[in-house]
């Protein structure tokens, strides 16, 4: 979305400067402007939205939508589940503030014109319904927030890269330094919110902070360079959660439908040794199954099925990626068939008449592959997987050529973590004290998620972006208006 921002940008002055025009940044801008402070949003790209454009819905508990649909999803339950899932590795005050705010934030968005069409389950068997999906997905959220910015008089400057935070001779935050069309300029501000979206595009930072290495991990989200992290730490901000990547898999780069097929629980997943390594139905919770894939040689696996399974999927649809996701993305239930043929031409998928031919393409020992398939077929016949305990619903033998194999790797949606914050979204320095006037939200911040994305609370990353942005904007407004004392 291009807001058509004013090209004049020199000698700007405002109450609040927001760095980043994605979900967190725009939410911060709207929340602050609603309190009566002046706001300028600086977005590095040509258009607004960031990774928020790729989402479908936000997490919320005890929202007006849930009440209307008689969905009982309580804040306390969500909070305790998150703490248990993370083994208490997250900051309880930050997550509690987020959960408590989330339901009201849905009200806030609806009052701005957002249309929530459903609160669906993310995967079969999910207990809590938290995923609030909007007509138009992430684009709808950004459209609504951008419209509110315009109504409230928020100024938006695109193609503006903020280089550093501007401090006076006493070390007080007084604004930002930026460039646009290679021309430097400054924005004088009483407060700043950082919402630049992480560092998934910065290879040096990924190599520095991610312990398992980034080889063979493909990027799905935008190549954010960590500008917010770098400028915050430059003035003494503390850090938390560095090296936390939001990963999913197995999957393929640039192929949504075939990635759903690759994670299909009715398939069998084979590593370079020709062996299974997981209960494939874990693919329905693909933020967890990727952890097993990361342990495999070269972080590589092959998702394999035969003509019989293919026909079953044609007739019954994929187990993952159906329902709300496919409807809103306007994806045909059998769209994966076209992508399958395309990936064969691209060399990332193989169709073979024999397992020997398939093993040769995969680069695995043919005997090992055959033994694995035979053992798996026996498990299917016995309706019992003696190794991984796979649900018998998904136990389907591979006996009918041709066989299909998809070469798969982990994918990174975004990084999460870096800037240390408290429950008010204040940036914390290395001595655990707030840096006056500096706030942050979204994926730039740490303390609210552990190593593995909690899919039980579907929509939690986008939900945190919107809610933390809103809270950062409100906190910044209080600071500007002198209401913190």
N, C-alpha and C positions, 0 to 999 in steps of 0.2 A: 504494500500500500504506500503510495507516494502522496504525502500531504500537501505538496506544492508549497514548500516553506519559502519564506522570504530570503532572497540571496544576500541581503545586507546583514552583516553579522559582526561588524567591528564595534569596539567600545560598548559592549552590551552590559547591562546591569539588571539584576533581578533579586528577588528574595531567595529563591531556590533554583539551583542548577541540577538537573537530572541527567546523568550520563547513561545513555542507552534508551532506545525507544521500543523495547520489546514489552512483554506482558508486565514484568516487574516495574520497569521504568514508567510506562504509561499509567499504571495503577497508582504509582507514587505521585505522578503529576496531577492526576485527577483528585486524589485524596487531599493533597496540599492546597490545590486551587479552590476546592470546596470550602476550605477554611479561610479563604480570602487573601492568601499570599500570592505574589506573582511568581510564575514558573517558566523556565526555559528548558526544553528537552533537546539534548544534543545526540544525534544518532549518526554513527559512522557510515552506515550504508545509505543507499539511495532511497530506500523505503523502510517503513516501520514494520515491526512485528517480530523479527528475530526468529528463534526456534519456536516461539509460541505459535507461529503460523502452521506448524506441523502437528499440533496437538488436536485432540477432539474434545476433551473435557477436563474439568477441575475436580479435585477432591473437596468434599464438604461433609460436615456432620451437623445434624439437627437444622437443616436448611428449610426454607419455606417450601421448596419443591418436594423434599422428602416428606414433609408433613402433609402436603396435598395428596401425595401418592401413598400415604400411610406406610412409609418405610421407616422402620425403627433402627436408626443408626446413631448411637449415642456418642457424645464427645468423650466421655470417660472410657468407654469400650475401645474407641479408636486410639486414645492416648496410651492405654495400658498395652494394647496390641503392639503399637509402635515401639514402646520401651522393651517389651519382651523380644520382639523380632530383632531389635538392634543389640540385644544383650546389654542394655543400658549404656551403650556407647554414644548416645546422642544427648544433647543438653535438654533436660526435661522442661525447663522454663521456656525455652524457645519453642519446643514442639507443642507444649500446652497452650502458649499464646496463639500459635498458628491454628490449632484445632478449635479453640474457643472462638476465634475470629471467623472461621471458614463458613459457617452457616449464614452469618450476617453478610458476608461478602457476596454470597449468591443473591441475597435480597438486594444488595447494593448494585450488583450488575443488572439484575432484572429491572430495577427502577431506571436504569440508564437505557433500557431497551433490549437487553439480551434475551433471546428465546431459548430456554432449556427444553429440549424435546423428550429427554429420557434420562433415567438413572440406571443404566443397565449393569448387569454383571460383566466383569472384564473377561472372566474365564469360567468354564463349567465347574460348578461346585464351590464357587466363591461364597463366603458367608455374608460379608457386609457389602451393601450397595452404597458406594461413595462417589462414583464417577458421574459427574453432572455434565452431560454432553449437549452441546448447543447446535442449533441449525447452522451449518456452515463451518463447524469445527473451530479451530483456532482463529481463522480469519474473522469469524463473527465477534470473538472477544476483542480482537484488535480494532475492528471497525467501530465497535461501540465505545471503546475507551478513547480512540482518536476523535470520534465525534464529540465526546464530552470535553476533551481537551480544547477543541475549537470553540465550543459553546462557552467554556469558562475563560477563554482568552489566553490559554497556554500557548506560548510560542514554540514552534518546532523547527529546528535547524538540522537538516539532513546533510550527509556527506561531510560531517564535521567530526574529526577524530580528536578526542581529548588526550592530550599528551601528559599532563601532570596537574596535580592539585596546587593551587596558588596559595602560598603562605606569606604573611607579612614578616617584618624583621623580628617580631616577637614570637613567631611560630604559630600565629593564629590563622586559621583557615579563612581565606577571603574570596575564594572563587576557584576558577580553573583556567588553564592555558590550553588552547586547541589550535588546530589548523583546518582550513577549508580551501580546497583548490590551491593547496600549497601555500596559502597565505596564513600567517599566524594571527591569532586574536585572543583576547581574554574576555571572560565573563566574570564580572564582579558579583559575588553572591554571599548571602549571609549563612547559607547552608548548602550542602551537596549530598545527593543520593547517588550511589554507585550501583548500576544495574547493567553491566556490560556482557553478562552471559557466559562467563567462564573462559577456558583457554584450550578448547578442543582442537583449534587450528594451529597451536603453537607447539611444534615438534620438540623444541628444546625444553619447554616446561614439562611436557608429557614425559619425556625421557628422564628428566630430573626427578619427578615426583612419583611416577607410576612404577612400582617395584618389579612387576612382571614383564615389563617391556611392551612396546607398542607394535612389534613386528606382526604382520598379518592381521591387524585389527583395522577394519575399514571404518571411515567416518560417515555417519548418517546426517548429523546436524551441521550447522553452519561453522565455518572455521574461525571462531572467535579467538583472539590473540592474547587474552589475559590482560588487557589494558587496565581494567579496574583493579585487579590483584597487584599489578606492578606499581601503579601510582599510589595505592593505599600503603603497601609495605615500604615504599620509598619514604613516607613521612612517619613511619614507626608503627603501623598497624600490626597487630598480632595475627597469627594464622591458625586455622583449624580445618582439618579434613582435606589437606592437600594430598593429591594422588587418588581421590575418589572419582571413579569414572562411572557414568551410567551406561552400562553395557547390556547388550542382549544378544541372543543367538541360540542356535546357529542361524545364519542367514546369508544373504547376498547383497552386495552394494547395488543400489539403484533398482531394486526389484521388490516392491512391497508384496505383491501377490505371491511371488515365488518364495519369498522369505517365509510367508505363512505356510506354504507347502513344505518347505524345508523343516519347519518346526512341527509338522503334523504328527500327532502321536501314533497314527497308524503306520508310520514308516519305521525303519530301523536305522540307527545311527552307528556308523563304523569309523574308527580312527585309522591312522596310517599303519597300524599293526594288523589291521583286518579284524579288529575286535569291537564288540559293543563296550560302552563305558558308562551307561546311564539308563534309567527307565525313561523311555522316550516320551511318555505322557507328561513329563516335567516340562516339555516344550510349551505346554499351555501356560506355564508360568516362566516365560522365556528370559526374565531377568534373573532367574535362579539357575536355569539350565546352562546358561553361559558360563557359570563358574566351573562346571564339569568340563566344558569345551576348552577353557583356558588351561586346563591341566594336561591336555593331549599334545602329542608331538606336533610342533609347528602351529599349535592352536587351530588345527584343521580337523574336519570330519566330513563324512559323506552321508547324506540322507538318501536312503535307498528304498525303493518299492518296486512292485512288479505290475503287470497289466491288470491283474485282478484287483489290486488295491487302487490302482488308477481309476478303474471303472466304478469301484465303490465310492470314491471321492467325487466322481462326476455325478453320480446319482444322489449322493447324500450331502455333498458340500464339505468344505474343510471344517475341521473342529475348531480352529482358531481363526479369528479375523472375520467372523460372520456377524450377522445382526447389525447392531448400531454402527460398527466400524465400516462395514462394506456399504451400508445404505448411505451414510453420510459422505463417503468418498466416491460414491456412485461407481463402485467396482462390481462387475458381474460376478456371480458365484463361481463361474467357470473361466474367469479371466486368466487364471493361472495356466490354462492349456496353451494359450497363445504365447505366454511368457516362457513356458517350458520349451517350445520349439525355438524361440529366439535365443535362449541360453544354450541350446545345443549348438547353434551356429556360432555363438560367442565362445564356445569351448569350456563353459563352466558347468555344463550338464551333459551327461552321456546316456545314450540309449544303446543297449547291447543285447544280443540274442543269447549270450551265454555268460555265466559268472566268470569264466576264464577271460573273456574279452573285457568284462567290466573290471576285473582285478588288474589287468594290464593297464587300462586307462587310469585307474586310481593310483597305480604305483604300489600296490600291496601284494603280499604273497597270496597266490591263488588258492593254495591249500588252506591257509588260515581263513580266508574269506568264506570258502565253502563250508568249513567246519562250523564257523560262526552262524552261517545261514541255516545249516542243518540243525544245529542245536536250538536255534530260534524257532524253526518250523516245528520241531518236536514240542517245544513249550506251547506253541499255538494249538497243536493237536491235543495236548493235555490240559489246555485252559489254565496253565500255571507256569509262571516265569520263576524258576527256582533261584535265579541270581538276583534280579532287581525287583521282583514282585510287581511287575507291570500289570495294570488293570486288564483283566481278560477281555473287556470291551474293545480294547485296542490291539489285541493279539490276533493278527492276521498273517498267515504264512505267505512266503514268497516262492511261488512254484510256477507261475505262468509268464514265460518270456513274451515280449522283450522286457528287460529289466531297466530301471531308471536310477540314476545317481546324480545328486546335486552336490557340487563342491561348496563347502560352507566354512565361514570364519565368524569370529565375534564381530559385532558392530558397536561403535560408540555413538550414543546419541549426544552426549554432552559431558563436560566435567561438572562436578559439584564440589564446592568447598574452596577454601582459600582464605578469605577475609573472615576474621573472627568477629562475631557480633554478640549482642545480648538479646533478651526478649523484646526490647524496644527497637531493635534493628539499628542500634547505635554501634558504630565501629569501635572495637576495643583495642587499646594499644598493648604493647608487650608487657606492661605492668598491670594488665587487667583493668585499666581505667578507660572510660569512654573518651574518644577524641571529640571535643566539643564541635557540634555542627556537622559532623560527618556520619552518614547513615548508608546502609547497603541492604540489598535484597536479591532474591533469586539465586541463580546458580553460582554467583560470585561468592556466596557466603557458605560457611560451614557450621556444623553442630546440630543439624536437623535431620541428617540421613547417615546411615552407616555404609558399609562396603557394598551391600546389595540392596537395590531398590525394593521397597516393600510393596509388592503388587497386591497384597491383601487390602491395602488402602489405595485403590486405583485412582489415578489422577493426582498423586501427592506432589510430584515435581512441579507441574504446572500450577497446581493449587498453591504450593508454597510461593511460587513466583508472584502470583496475583496478590495473595494475602500479605506476604512480606513487603511487597511494593507498597500496598495500601498502608500498612503499618509504618513503613519508613516515611512515607509522605506525611502521615498524621504526626509522627514524632518530630519530623523536621519543621512542620508548621508550628507545633507547640514551642519548639526551640526558638524559632524566628519571632513568635509573638510573646516570648518571655513567660510561657506558662509552665516551664519545667521546675521552677523553684517551689 
